[in-house]
Amino acid sequence: MRQMLKTRLTEKLNISHPIVSAPMAMAAGGALAAAVSAAGGLGLIGGGYGDASWLEQQFVAAGNQRVGCGFITWSLARQPHLLDLVLAHKPAAVMLSFGDLAPFADKIRDAGALLFCQVQSLALARAAMAAQADVIIAQGGEAGGHGASRATLTLVPEIADELARQASQTLLLAAGGIGDGRGLAAALNLGADGVLIGSRFWASREALVHANHHAAALRAGGDDTIRQRATDIARGLDWPEEFTARILQNQFTRRFANKEAQLREEISQYAKAYADATISGDAEAAGVWVGESTGIFHDIPDAGDLMQRIVREAVDALTKSAASIVPGGA
Ligand SMILES: Cc1cc2nc3c(=O)[nH]c(=O)nc-3n(C[C@H](O)[C@H](O)[C@H](O)COP(=O)(O)O)c2cc1C
């Protein structure tokens, strides 16, 4: 018998599994989002830094599946019309991360989409509560891509407690380092209603990722990742100081991760080389965007098969935990 995990998230979204795929800039297109939704979760398209024609193409690629979309909030603030473009596609949810969500919250809700907010601290969770987010995602620093330094293991229960006190209707997802069913089981035990998974879906067939990057991630372990800013400087991106990005260590990070001032000064020499390396899939000269969970996965499956696998593993992990309880008497 196929088992399911029922949580407040599956009920609110009317989905089968408490799993949302992250809106990964460049990597999470419509095909990945649709595959996750078709397999019983909710897939999010990665709106990233915003490109209208790319976004339109990805909603076409998602077909009739019910999907959502995520934005990097400080970047959306520079192109707010992109929110109208996305809302016209009637997304199930819009996720905002990295910046002030207040200017966009009402518009998202008024359009009938659920408002998802990703946060990296209790202070940011409080701001998301003030904006009446429907779903808060507590993102720990194990995560691939941009984030901050708090660990998932303490951030999730701390925000769960705060929500229980102040906004018990708001749902909570855990993100950062969840790469298999053990992570999903742990997140549910920490008080989350589900998980948002990025890196593990980045390592799926539907993700828009160069084969060289997948191969590099399969060779790597969690120790081989690093949080750094050099990739943002090389791309001329104006990221707020509090966020860094986790990627694989490679020739590029070894050269620049601790020499960010030098890279900033000499950017005209390096920007084109970085852009070319990204396009050609050079896994040594450009960022390979994957988090610590790279150490616990070893293949590039179809996203739908991956969903079933994660759920099966989580059911096994939870069953095993329950079986270790020994009824005791005094
Ligand atoms: C390749 C990649 C790109 C990402 N891009 C974005 C993004 O554009 N917007 C965003 O909110 N989060 C982004 N993230 C972070 C995810 O939303 C999520 O927090 C993270 O992937 C969860 O941790 P995990 O990678 O360990 O699963 C990205 C993550 C990865 C791996």
The ligand as an SDF file (V2000), in Angstrom:
LIG
                    3D

 31 33  0  0  0  0  0  0  0  0999 V2000
   20.4850   26.4090   -7.4590 C   0  0  0  0  0  0  0  0  0  0  0  0
   19.7350   27.1490   -6.4000 C   0  0  0  0  0  0  0  0  0  0  0  0
   19.1480   28.3590   -6.7160 C   0  0  0  0  0  0  0  0  0  0  0  0
   18.3870   29.0220   -5.7590 C   0  0  0  0  0  0  0  0  0  0  0  0
   17.7530   30.1840   -6.1150 N   0  0  0  0  0  0  0  0  0  0  0  0
   16.8730   30.7440   -5.2640 C   0  0  0  0  0  0  0  0  0  0  0  0
   16.0860   31.8450   -5.6680 C   0  0  0  0  0  0  0  0  0  0  0  0
   16.2050   32.3500   -6.7780 O   0  0  0  0  0  0  0  0  0  0  0  0
   15.1860   32.3490   -4.8030 N   0  0  0  0  0  0  0  0  0  0  0  0
   15.0080   31.8070   -3.5580 C   0  0  0  0  0  0  0  0  0  0  0  0
   14.1570   32.2560   -2.8210 O   0  0  0  0  0  0  0  0  0  0  0  0
   15.7690   30.7870   -3.1300 N   0  0  0  0  0  0  0  0  0  0  0  0
   16.6770   30.2290   -3.9570 C   0  0  0  0  0  0  0  0  0  0  0  0
   17.4130   29.1560   -3.5370 N   0  0  0  0  0  0  0  0  0  0  0  0
   17.2830   28.6780   -2.1480 C   0  0  0  0  0  0  0  0  0  0  0  0
   16.0550   27.7860   -2.0150 C   0  0  0  0  0  0  0  0  0  0  0  0
   14.8860   28.5820   -2.0110 O   0  0  0  0  0  0  0  0  0  0  0  0
   16.0440   26.9510   -0.7290 C   0  0  0  0  0  0  0  0  0  0  0  0
   16.0530   27.7530    0.4020 O   0  0  0  0  0  0  0  0  0  0  0  0
   17.2090   25.9800   -0.6160 C   0  0  0  0  0  0  0  0  0  0  0  0
   17.4700   25.3530   -1.8330 O   0  0  0  0  0  0  0  0  0  0  0  0
   16.8800   24.9460    0.4560 C   0  0  0  0  0  0  0  0  0  0  0  0
   18.0110   24.2320    0.8380 O   0  0  0  0  0  0  0  0  0  0  0  0
   18.5550   22.9430    0.0480 P   0  0  0  0  0  0  0  0  0  0  0  0
   19.2240   23.4920   -1.1590 O   0  0  0  0  0  0  0  0  0  0  0  0
   19.4960   22.3380    1.0120 O   0  0  0  0  0  0  0  0  0  0  0  0
   17.3820   22.0900   -0.2660 O   0  0  0  0  0  0  0  0  0  0  0  0
   18.2240   28.4880   -4.4560 C   0  0  0  0  0  0  0  0  0  0  0  0
   18.8280   27.2770   -4.1550 C   0  0  0  0  0  0  0  0  0  0  0  0
   19.5740   26.5930   -5.1010 C   0  0  0  0  0  0  0  0  0  0  0  0
   20.1910   25.2640   -4.7310 C   0  0  0  0  0  0  0  0  0  0  0  0
  1  2  1  0
  2  3  1  0
  2 30  2  0
  3  4  2  0
  4  5  1  0
  4 28  1  0
  5  6  2  0
  6  7  1  0
  6 13  1  0
  7  8  2  0
  7  9  1  0
  9 10  1  0
 10 11  2  0
 10 12  1  0
 12 13  2  0
 13 14  1  0
 14 15  1  0
 14 28  1  0
 15 16  1  0
 16 17  1  0
 16 18  1  0
 18 19  1  0
 18 20  1  0
 20 21  1  0
 20 22  1  0
 22 23  1  0
 23 24  1  0
 24 25  2  0
 24 26  1  0
 24 27  1  0
 28 29  2  0
 29 30  1  0
 30 31  1  0
M  END
$$$$
